[in-house]
């Protein structure tokens, strides 16, 4: 018997990234709707694309 989930799990996640310029760790949303910049140096970490954001930093961990 196959049961259907009443509330499906979201496909979007928060991710911990490392800035390629200053090595600062920061948590960002993988479907960001605005440009996300590093809080330390101002380098662009993610740009919106209409769906999932284009992430320009190294992803260290996907948070659940």
C-alpha positions, 0 to 999 in steps of 0.5 A: 500500500502506497501512502501519500504524504499530507505535507510534502517536504520542501525542495529548497534548503539553506546552505552554508557557503565559504566566500572565495575571496575572504574565506568567511562562512555564511548561511544563504538560501539556495533559492535567493530572490535578491543578490546575496553578498558576503557580509565581510568583503561584499563579494557576490555569493549568489545571484537570482535566476528565477528559480534556484540561485546561481551560487558563486561560492563553495558549498560546505554544508546543506542544512535541513 
